[in-house]
């Protein structure tokens, strides 16, 4: 539980943020526009690429293939199971349908296997009812039989995702960095300029109350804004989240703590608004291009990879994508947590060394 000074300062810091309408527009509306522009032009009208392995070659199986081929929603590609499975894993196909050799009018029942990437939920929801309807249509031609064919779905993890799925964790990581740096580094300099820190210094409020209030206020602001972005992407843009949302928010909270400590370091180094702006720009913008926010790190020259992978934003974006896109558990990304922990320690060492209450308030 927060004591009265901590609760009061937390409330004040949140109110200060809410009064800054220009910054709210920049920090929230701009990312929403980027996601909307990308998401609404992400190729949703293209036919769904479906691979079909017809092991039966019977008239019945051919009728089934013909029905799917006549549907404009699908682009049908036939081939062997190994070839089409590899194409699915490589992202060249969305779905692979395997028709068993037993699919004919003499068998009582049979399973038709559907190989899919579990993250492509929108395609599964589109194709499953159509496949079932096609199977029922064929069954009606064979009177006196119970249900002959069942659709069995097997998950095959694909290496590729839609761009909106790739972009969402990166945009969220970049947002939480900006909000955290602004909430610590810029605020320290602004409060010093306006004499707020000097007035706080002569009150019973302790430095820990001030720091903790900023941390909690920023945590509330960041979680609120990221939740809006998150909900917009899921509800409007059909973004897919494979992993645990709880794990994703755990990474977000730990990352906010990291960027707040680094922001305090910047605010303690800078003496004016101009200098904190320069330091923040030097810290933020190289990471925007070197942390794989808008494109994979693999597109960068190899000699940059070792450096880029250690950047704070890279660690956060990679951790969030590992959960959101790949469905990994927290234990699977322990290396990212080690890196984030090291940056937290670095930020705390610098800020505690430079953030002397009397000097900052003076």
N, C-alpha and C positions, 0 to 999 in steps of 0.2 A: 504493500500500500504506500502511496505517496503521502508525504507530509504536506502541510498547508503551503509552505513556500514553493515546493516542487509542483504541486497541483496548480497553484496560481500562475507560476511562470509558464507551465505547459499550456494553460489556457491562453495566456497573453501571446505566446509565440504562434499558436494556431490562428488567433485573431489577426495578428500582424500579416500572416500569409494570406488569409482570406480577403484582406483589404487591398492586397496588391493584385488588382484585376488583370493588369498587363502581363504579369508573370504567370498567372493562372492560364491565360490564353496561350502563352508560349509553351508552357510545360504540359498542357493537357490537350488543347485543341489541335496543335500542330502534329503531334504523334497520331491522333485520331484521323487527321486528314491523310497522312502518309499511308496508314493502314488501309483506309477506305479506298484510296486511289489504286493501291497495289491489289487489294483483295477483290475489288469489283471488276478488275481486268485480269483475272488470274486464269483465264482459259476455261471457264465453267461451261461454255457452250460446245466445246470440242467433244467428239464421240468418245465413248469409253472403250479403250483398247482391251479386247478380250481374246485370250488364247484358248483354243479348244483342241483337246486331244481326243480324237474319236477312235477308241479301241474296238468299237463294235462293228462299224461299217454296215450295219443292218439298215433296212428301210426305215425302221422306227427311229434310230439314232439320227439318220440323215434328215428326217422330218423335223426333228428337234433343232438340228443345226440350221436348217433352212428358215425356221421360224425366227431364230435369233438374228440370222443374217439379214432378214427383211426389216428388222427394227432399226430405224435411223439413229437410235441412241448408241448403237454399238458398231465398232469396227472389228470384224471377226478375222482372226489369224489362226490357221490350223498348222499343227506341227507335232513333233514328238514331245513327250513329257519333259525330258531332260532339257531340251532346247528352250521350251516355253517357260519352264521353271526358272532357268537362268535369266531369261529376259524379264521375268517378273521381279526377281531379286535385284536386277540392275536398274529397274524402274522403267523399262521400255513397255511393259504391260501393266494394267491395273489388276487384272483378274485372270486366272487360268482355270478352265473348266475341264475336268477329266471324266469322259464318258466310259463306263466299264464295258468290257467285252460282252457281258451278260445282258446288255440292254437290247432286248428284242421282245416280241409279243409272246414268247413261250415261258419267260421267267416270271415268277410270282412277285418278286420285289428286287430292287437293286439300289445301291447308293451311288449318287453322282457327286464326286468330290469337287469342291470349289476352293482353289488356292487363292488367298487374299493377303494383303497387307493390312493388319489390324488397325493401323492408323488411318486408313482410307475409309472411314465409316460412311461418308456421304455416298461413295460408290457402292458399298455393300447394301445400303438402304435403298439405292436405286435399282440395283440389278436383282436382288433376291425375290421380290414379288413378281417381277417379270419372268424369271426362270420358273418359279412355282406355277405361274399361270400357263406357261408353255407346256410344262409337264402335265398339268391337269387337262389341257386341251388334247394332248396325245392320248391320255388315259381314257377320255370319253369315247375315243374311236375303238377302244377294246372293251366291249361290254362284258358284264358279269365278273369283273375283277375288282378286288380291293386296291388300295393304294399301292402302286407298283414301285414308284421311284421316289427316293428321299434325297434331299439336298444336304450334304455334310460339308461344313465349312472348316478348313484348316488354315491357320494363320501362318503366313510366310512373310517374315520381316523384310521390307524393301529398304534399300539404301537411300532412296530419293523421296522427297516430300514436296508438296506444293510450296511455292515461294512464300505465301502468307504464313504457313506453318513454320518455315525457317525464320522469317522476319520477326514474328511476334516476340519470341524470347529475347532477341537482340534489342528490339525497340524498348521493351520493358527494362532490360538491364541498363540501357543508356539513360532512360528516364530516371531510374532510381539513383544513378550516379549524379545527374544534374541536380535533382531535388536535394540530395544529401549534401553535396558540395555547397550549394546555395544556402542550405539551412545551417551550415556551420561556418565555413570560411567567410562568406559575405556578411553573415549576421554579426560575427565577432567584430569585423571592421566597422560595420554600420553602427553597432551599439557603442563602440568606442568613440566614433565621430560625434554621435548625438549625446555623449556624456552619460549614457545609460549604465555602462559598466562602472563608472566612477560613483554614481549614486547607489548602485547595488553594493559596492565595496564597503560603504559606511553603514549598511543595514545588517541585520542578523543573518541574512542569506549567505550560505556557504558556497564556495566555488562548486562543490559537488552538486548542490541543488540546481545551480545554473546549467551545468553540463548535462545533468540527467534530464532536466526539463527540455532542453534542446533535442536530446536523443529521442525522448518519448514523443514530443510534438512532431518531429520529422518522421518518426516511424508511423504515426497515425496518418500524416499527410501522404506519405509515399504509398502506404497500403491502400488508402482510399483512392488515390489517382490510378494506381496500377490495377485495382479491381475494376474500375470503370473501363480502362483499356482492355482488360482481360474479358470482361463481359461483352463488350462491343465486338471483339474479334470472334468470340464463340457464337454469339447470337446472330450477328448480322453477316459476318464474313465466312461463317462455317469453318473456322479454324479448328484443328484437331489437337487435342492434348492426350497423349498416350499414357503418360505417367501420373503419379499422385499429385493432386493439387496441393495437398498438405505439405508434401516435400518441397514443392515449388515455392510456397510461401515461407518455408523455413530458410531456404536459400536466399530469398529476398530480404528477410529480416537480418540475417547474418551479413549480407552484402551492404545493407544500409549502415550497419554498425561500422563496417570497414571504411566506407566512403565518408562517413561522418568524422572518423578519426583523422583521415587524410585531409578532410576539409578544415578541421581545427588546425592542422599543421600549416596549411596554406594561409589561414586567417591569422595565425600567430606570426608567420614570417612577414606578412604584408602590413604596412602601416596606413595605407590609404585605399580608397575604393578603386582607384586606377591601378595600383600595384596588385591588388588581389584579383582584379579582372585579368591582368596580364598573366599572373601565375596560374589562375584557373584555366585560362585558354591554353597555356603550354601543357597543362596536365590533361585536359579533357580532349582537345581536338586531335592530337596524334592517335589517341586510343579509338576515336570514332572511325578512323580509316585502317587501323592496324589490329583491331579486335574482332573482326569478322561480324560486324553488326549487319551490314547490308549484303555481304558476300562471304563465302567460306574462306578461312585462312589459307586453304590449299592454293588459292589463286595468287597469293603473294609469293615473291621470290623465296626460295628455300633458305637463303642465308638470314632472312628476317624472322623465320618461324620461331627459333629458340627465344628470341627477344619478345616477339608478339605474344607468345603463349603465356608468358609470365606477367603480362600487364594485368592490373586489377580488373579492368572491364572484360578482358578475354577470359579470365577465370570465372567470372560471374556468368557471362553469356554462354560459355561452354557448359557450365553446370546446369543452367536453366534449359538449354537445348537437350542435354543428356536426359533430363527428366521429361520434358514436354514432348520431344520428338522421338526419343529412343526408349522411353519407359524405364530408365534405370532407377535403381533404388539409391538412397543416400549413401549407403556403404560402398556402392560402386564408383562414386565420384569423390572418394576420400582425398585423392591428390589435389582436387580443386579446393577442398576445405583446408588442407595444409597450406596451400598458397594464399588463400584468403586470410587464414590465421596469421601468417607471416606479415602480410600487409597491415593487419590490425595492430600487430606489435610494433611495426615500424612507425605507423601513424601515432600510436600512443607515446612512443619514446620521443618523437620529434615534438609533438604537441605539449607533453608534460615538461619537456626541457625548455620550450619557448613560451608556453602559455603560463607565465607568472602573473598571478591575479593583480598585483599592484601595478606591474608594468603595463598589462593590457588595459587596466582601468585608467591609467594615467594619460 
